[in-house]
């Protein structure tokens, strides 16, 4: 019953956001509605099986936009990947300094709370080294939530009206092709998850959909109503992070969460602009690839600017692997001081 209520609240939020013409309404509306309800004391949740299913479907949809022409631009990726790692390191260093100096967070907590992503990894590290895990979780949730709202707004303000796309392809995939892609992608995703590949089902769906569309074996995308429903579930999932968070906890972490998010946005914008100037890749595409938001959210967000989801995905995967090495190094070095 909790899941049904969560989805209904997400649908209401999406409808309201669509009526007021808010950017990316089927993602941002549910996130705001469910987060608000959670902070008011209501309990919301999206079960794992539903979450993984919509990631699979979204991956299939995103894979439909990968073309040989886009992949030819891969020669510019090494430069932007290097800058992406630099951006990630700067966001974390500035955030750690800010949280420690001005918000008086204990050193280990400040370091982990400033990590721009990799939440499960960061929380497990926090529990191991004795950091304040609840503060880390709330600050990280604020970061993901604000970036989910901020990135579409920034893109809509900076872009020309015809530069933002709401659909990836206009034709629907046949039912047989849809089941074929879903089955192969699901099996591959489960296997990839066994090897701890991040967002395994999303990436698996993208991979096999890209191959199927590249050879014209599975043309078309999932129907728009199903795609919109997937966005609503994703937005509701983001909002559900605030279920169980009390007003006192939110007040304690709100300012620090907003500060870390602001630092992340500013650094990402600056580095994205530099990469745009160096490589010629569209600034909106680079921004989505560099934005330190949730992995799945930012990859899905690429559809708003007609960005190559492979470009966005590889940058966010790189960020996660970089954090897997960089965060422990920073923790160890700071403990030596």
HUQUIDA-V627792 format. One record per residue. RES is the residue in three letters. PSI is psi in radians with two decimals (999 if undefined). D_CENTER is the distance of its C-alpha to the mean C-alpha in whole Angstrom. Layout:
RES,PSI,D_CENTER
RES,PSI,D_CENTER
This chain:
UNK,-0.64,27
UNK,-0.70,24
UNK,-0.75,22
UNK,-0.78,24
UNK,-0.72,24
UNK,-0.80,20
UNK,-0.71,20
UNK,-0.77,22
UNK,-0.71,21
UNK,-0.69,18
UNK,-0.73,20
UNK,-0.77,22
UNK,-0.72,19
UNK,-0.72,18
UNK,-0.78,22
UNK,-0.81,22
UNK,-0.64,20
UNK,-0.70,21
UNK,-0.59,24
UNK,0.13,24
UNK,0.68,22
UNK,2.49,19
UNK,2.48,16
UNK,1.00,14
UNK,-0.56,16
UNK,-0.10,15
UNK,-0.86,11
UNK,-0.66,12
UNK,-0.91,16
UNK,-0.64,15
UNK,-0.77,13
UNK,-0.80,16
UNK,-0.82,18
UNK,-0.68,17
UNK,-0.73,16
UNK,-0.79,20
UNK,-0.70,22
UNK,-0.72,20
UNK,-0.41,22
UNK,-0.04,25
UNK,-0.03,25
UNK,2.69,24
UNK,2.16,23
UNK,2.57,20
UNK,2.63,18
UNK,2.02,16
UNK,2.70,18
UNK,-0.68,17
UNK,-0.64,19
UNK,-0.72,17
UNK,-0.84,14
UNK,-0.59,14
UNK,-0.78,16
UNK,-0.53,14
UNK,-0.68,12
UNK,-0.82,15
UNK,-0.72,16
UNK,-0.64,13
UNK,-0.71,13
UNK,-0.72,17
UNK,-0.78,16
UNK,-0.63,14
UNK,-0.39,16
UNK,-0.32,19
UNK,-0.07,18
UNK,2.14,19
UNK,2.80,22
UNK,-0.62,25
UNK,-0.73,25
UNK,-0.75,21
UNK,-0.39,22
UNK,-0.39,25
UNK,0.06,23
UNK,-0.28,22
UNK,-0.33,24
UNK,-0.15,22
UNK,-0.72,20
UNK,-0.72,21
UNK,-0.84,22
UNK,-0.51,18
UNK,-0.69,17
UNK,-0.79,20
UNK,-0.55,19
UNK,-0.74,15
UNK,-0.69,17
UNK,-0.77,19
UNK,-0.79,16
UNK,-0.77,14
UNK,-0.74,18
UNK,-0.73,19
UNK,-0.77,16
UNK,-0.75,17
UNK,-0.85,21
UNK,-0.71,21
UNK,-0.75,19
UNK,-0.78,21
UNK,-0.77,24
UNK,-0.81,23
UNK,-0.64,23
UNK,-0.70,26
UNK,-0.78,28
UNK,-0.27,28
UNK,0.07,26
UNK,0.58,28
UNK,2.49,26
UNK,2.59,27
UNK,-0.88,26
UNK,-0.70,24
UNK,-0.74,22
UNK,-0.73,22
UNK,-0.85,21
UNK,-0.61,18
UNK,-0.43,17
UNK,-0.09,16
UNK,2.15,14
UNK,1.12,11
UNK,-3.02,9
UNK,0.88,10
UNK,-0.85,11
UNK,-0.70,14
UNK,-0.77,16
UNK,-0.74,16
UNK,-0.67,17
UNK,-0.67,20
UNK,-0.73,21
UNK,-0.74,21
UNK,-0.51,24
UNK,-0.71,26
UNK,0.04,26
UNK,0.49,27
UNK,2.94,25
UNK,1.57,24
UNK,-0.66,21
UNK,-0.72,21
UNK,-0.73,20
UNK,-0.80,18
UNK,-0.74,16
UNK,-0.77,16
UNK,-0.74,16
UNK,-0.65,12
UNK,-0.69,12
UNK,-0.72,13
UNK,-0.88,11
UNK,-0.75,7
UNK,-0.84,10
UNK,-0.72,11
UNK,-0.58,9
UNK,-0.64,8
UNK,-0.68,11
UNK,-0.72,12
UNK,-0.83,11
UNK,-0.65,12
UNK,-0.80,15
UNK,-0.77,16
UNK,-0.71,15
UNK,-0.52,18
UNK,-0.60,20
UNK,-0.51,20
UNK,2.73,20
UNK,2.70,24
UNK,-0.61,24
UNK,0.04,24
UNK,-0.29,21
UNK,2.25,18
UNK,2.44,18
UNK,-0.25,18
UNK,2.68,19
UNK,-0.86,18
UNK,2.76,22
UNK,-0.28,24
UNK,2.66,26
UNK,2.53,25
UNK,2.59,26
UNK,2.74,29
UNK,-0.69,29
UNK,-0.75,30
UNK,-0.63,27
UNK,-0.79,25
UNK,-0.61,26
UNK,-0.88,27
UNK,-0.76,23
UNK,-0.77,22
UNK,-0.86,24
UNK,-0.75,24
UNK,-0.69,20
UNK,-0.80,20
UNK,-0.77,23
UNK,-0.68,21
UNK,-0.71,18
UNK,-0.72,20
UNK,-0.77,22
UNK,-0.64,19
UNK,-0.53,18
UNK,-0.53,21
UNK,0.31,21
UNK,0.58,18
UNK,2.23,15
UNK,2.48,12
UNK,0.88,10
UNK,-0.77,14
UNK,-0.64,14
UNK,-0.84,12
UNK,-0.65,13
UNK,-0.76,16
UNK,-0.74,16
UNK,-0.78,15
UNK,-0.93,18
UNK,-0.53,21
UNK,-0.69,20
UNK,-0.77,20
UNK,-0.81,23
UNK,-0.70,25
UNK,-0.57,24
UNK,-0.60,25
UNK,0.17,29
UNK,0.54,29
UNK,-0.61,29
UNK,1.14,27
UNK,2.70,26
UNK,2.94,24
UNK,3.00,21
UNK,2.65,21
UNK,2.56,23
UNK,-0.73,21
UNK,-0.68,22
UNK,-0.68,20
UNK,-0.75,17
UNK,-0.69,17
UNK,-0.68,17
UNK,-0.71,14
UNK,-0.72,12
UNK,-0.74,14
UNK,-0.75,14
UNK,-0.78,10
UNK,-0.72,11
UNK,-0.65,13
UNK,-0.74,11
UNK,-0.78,9
UNK,-0.54,13
UNK,-0.20,15
UNK,-0.40,14
UNK,0.04,16
UNK,2.24,19
UNK,-0.14,22
UNK,2.18,21
UNK,2.85,24
UNK,-0.68,25
UNK,-0.75,27
UNK,-0.74,24
UNK,-0.76,22
UNK,-0.66,24
UNK,-0.59,25
UNK,-0.12,21
UNK,-0.89,20
UNK,-0.76,22
UNK,-0.65,20
UNK,-0.73,17
UNK,-0.68,17
UNK,-0.79,19
UNK,-0.71,16
UNK,-0.74,14
UNK,-0.77,16
UNK,-0.77,17
UNK,-0.74,14
UNK,-0.79,14
UNK,-0.86,17
UNK,-0.76,17
UNK,-0.72,14
UNK,-0.77,16
UNK,-0.85,19
UNK,-0.62,18
UNK,-0.68,17
UNK,-0.72,20
UNK,-0.76,22
UNK,-0.70,20
UNK,-0.75,21
UNK,-0.61,25
UNK,-0.64,25
UNK,-0.35,24
UNK,0.01,24
UNK,2.43,20
UNK,2.33,19
UNK,-0.62,18
UNK,-0.66,15
UNK,-0.79,14
UNK,-0.67,14
UNK,-0.77,12
UNK,-0.62,9
UNK,-0.54,10
UNK,-0.37,11
UNK,2.21,9
UNK,0.92,8
UNK,-2.95,5
UNK,2.47,3
UNK,-1.00,3
UNK,-0.70,4
UNK,-0.78,3
UNK,-0.61,4
UNK,-0.76,6
UNK,-0.62,7
UNK,-0.40,8
UNK,-0.45,10
UNK,-0.38,12
UNK,-0.50,13
UNK,0.22,15
UNK,0.48,16
UNK,2.72,14
UNK,1.97,15
UNK,-0.47,12
UNK,-0.71,14
UNK,-0.83,14
UNK,-0.77,10
UNK,-0.78,10
UNK,-0.54,13
UNK,-0.69,12
UNK,-0.56,8
UNK,-0.76,11
UNK,-0.73,13
UNK,-0.75,12
UNK,-0.76,11
UNK,-0.65,15
UNK,-0.75,16
UNK,-0.58,15
UNK,-0.51,17
UNK,-0.74,20
UNK,-0.73,20
UNK,-0.87,19
UNK,-0.64,22
UNK,-0.81,24
UNK,-0.74,24
UNK,-0.79,25
UNK,-0.77,28
UNK,-0.69,29
UNK,-0.50,29
UNK,-0.41,31
UNK,-0.40,33
UNK,999,34
